[in-house]
């Protein structure tokens, strides 16, 4: 009788032992992989891919929660394990690609910085040559704008030092555009004065 009971209990014990266990380690690994991608700057440089990663991780967590709620013998974490494996693999790729994108952005930002510096230098040269004439107040305002651009060049360097390469590019472009605008103002003023002098000679 005892042997019969043991024989009947054995399959049940084996089933209980074989109950699916939640993929705790795989979940932790996937979460770390996503966190690493975020720390690398994926949100800024590969926003679409990073959003997809977060969505996959959320789906995996939801699947685990749903399986946890089922009767022990009916749990199946196969789908969640597949999702977590995809998250870990994709997160590694995103982290690597983010590093490449970041280096490209750094090079572009450095080049933009040089362009801004040249534009400011050109604008300052034109302002220095501009005769005061009757529009002395206007010239002073233009000079003040040019000096402000020189000071703002430091903001580009600050962004570069902080690793904000996209921000550095945006600042550099704004400075370059403003410098070109100042240069155009000075050239227009000089052309008017030259035209006025020519008219007087006639």
C-alpha positions in Angstrom: 0.0 0.0 0.0 2.8 2.4 0.9 4.6 1.6 -2.4 1.3 2.3 -4.2 0.9 5.7 -2.5 4.5 6.6 -3.2 4.0 5.5 -6.8 1.0 7.7 -7.2 2.7 10.7 -5.5 5.8 10.5 -7.6 4.3 11.9 -10.8 2.7 14.8 -8.8 6.0 15.6 -7.2 7.8 15.5 -10.5 5.1 17.9 -12.0 5.5 20.3 -9.1 9.3 20.2 -9.5 8.9 20.8 -13.2 6.7 23.9 -12.7 8.0 26.8 -14.8 10.0 29.4 -12.9 9.9 33.1 -13.7 13.0 34.2 -15.7 14.3 36.4 -12.9 18.0 36.4 -14.1 17.1 37.0 -17.7 14.8 39.9 -16.7 17.6 41.5 -14.6 20.0 41.1 -17.5 17.6 42.7 -20.0 16.9 45.6 -17.6 20.6 46.2 -17.2 21.1 46.1 -21.0 18.4 48.7 -21.5 19.9 50.9 -18.7 23.3 50.7 -20.3 21.8 51.8 -23.7 20.1 54.7 -21.9 23.4 55.7 -20.2 25.2 55.6 -23.5 22.8 58.2 -24.8 20.4 56.1 -26.9 17.4 58.3 -26.1 19.1 61.2 -27.9 20.9 59.4 -30.7 18.7 56.4 -31.5 15.4 57.5 -30.0 13.2 55.3 -32.1 15.2 52.1 -31.4 15.4 52.9 -27.7 11.6 53.4 -27.5 11.2 50.0 -29.2 13.5 48.5 -26.6 11.5 49.9 -23.7 8.3 48.6 -25.3 9.7 45.1 -25.7 10.8 45.1 -22.1 7.4 46.3 -20.9 5.8 43.5 -22.9 8.1 40.9 -21.4 7.3 42.1 -17.9 3.5 42.0 -18.6 3.8 38.5 -19.9 5.7 37.4 -16.8 3.0 39.0 -14.6 0.3 37.1 -16.5 2.0 33.8 -16.1 2.6 34.4 -12.4 -1.1 34.8 -12.0 -1.8 31.3 -13.4 -1.9 28.0 -11.6 1.6 26.7 -11.1 1.3 23.8 -13.4 -0.1 26.0 -16.2 2.7 28.6 -16.2 4.8 29.0 -19.4 7.5 31.7 -19.5 8.7 30.7 -23.0 7.3 33.9 -24.6 8.7 36.2 -22.0 12.1 34.5 -22.2 12.1 35.1 -26.0 11.2 38.7 -25.6 13.9 39.2 -22.9 16.5 37.6 -25.1 15.5 39.9 -28.0 15.7 42.9 -25.6 19.2 42.0 -24.4 20.5 41.4 -28.0 18.9 44.5 -29.4 20.1 46.6 -26.5 23.7 45.6 -27.1 23.4 46.6 -30.7 21.8 49.9 -29.8 24.5 50.7 -27.3 27.2 50.0 -29.9 25.4 52.1 -32.6 24.8 54.9 -30.1 28.6 55.1 -29.5 29.2 55.5 -33.2 26.5 58.1 -33.6 27.9 60.0 -30.7 31.4 60.1 -32.2 30.0 61.3 -35.5 28.0 64.0 -33.6 31.2 65.0 -31.8 33.1 65.4 -35.0 30.2 67.4 -36.6 30.0 69.6 -33.5 33.7 70.4 -33.5 33.5 71.3 -37.2 30.5 73.5 -36.5 32.4 75.2 -33.7 35.2 76.0 -36.1 32.7 77.4 -38.6 31.1 79.6 -35.9 34.5 80.9 -34.8 35.4 81.8 -38.4 32.0 83.5 -39.0 32.4 85.6 -35.8 35.9 86.6 -36.8 34.7 87.7 -40.2 31.9 89.7 -38.7 34.2 91.4 -36.2 36.6 92.3 -39.0 33.8 94.0 -41.0 32.6 95.8 -37.9 36.1 97.1 -37.3 36.3 98.5 -40.8 32.8 100.1 -40.7 33.0 103.9 -40.6 30.7 105.5 -38.0 29.1 108.1 -40.2 25.8 109.5 -39.1 24.6 106.1 -37.8 27.0 106.0 -34.9 24.3 104.5 -32.5 23.4 101.8 -35.0 27.1 100.9 -35.4 27.5 100.7 -31.6 24.6 98.3 -31.5 26.1 96.1 -34.1 29.5 96.1 -32.3 27.7 95.1 -29.1 26.0 92.2 -31.0 29.4 91.1 -32.3 31.0 91.2 -28.9 28.1 89.1 -27.5 28.7 86.5 -30.2 32.4 86.2 -29.1 31.2 85.6 -25.5 28.7 83.0 -26.6 31.4 81.0 -28.4 32.3 79.7 -24.9 28.8 78.1 -24.7 29.7 75.8 -27.6 32.8 74.6 -25.8 30.9 74.1 -22.6 28.4 71.9 -24.4 31.2 69.9 -26.0 32.9 69.4 -22.7 29.6 68.2 -21.3 29.1 65.7 -24.1 26.1 67.5 -25.4 27.2 67.3 -29.1 23.8 68.0 -30.5 23.4 71.0 -28.3 26.8 72.2 -29.4 25.9 72.0 -33.0 22.6 73.9 -32.5 24.5 76.7 -30.6 27.2 76.8 -33.3 24.6 77.1 -36.1 22.7 79.9 -34.2 26.0 81.9 -33.7 27.1 81.4 -37.3 23.7 82.6 -38.6 23.8 85.6 -36.3 27.4 86.4 -37.3 26.5 86.3 -41.0 23.5 88.6 -40.3 25.7 91.1 -38.6 28.2 90.9 -41.5 25.4 91.6 -44.0 24.2 94.6 -41.9 27.7 96.1 -42.0 28.2 95.5 -45.7 24.8 97.0 -46.4 25.6 100.1 -44.3 29.0 100.5 -46.0 27.4 100.2 -49.5 24.9 102.9 -48.6 27.7 105.3 -47.4 29.7 104.6 -50.5 26.7 105.3 -52.7 26.1 108.5 -50.8 29.7 109.7 -51.4 29.5 108.9 -55.1 26.3 110.9 -55.4 27.9 113.9 -53.7 30.9 113.8 -56.1 28.5 114.0 -59.0 
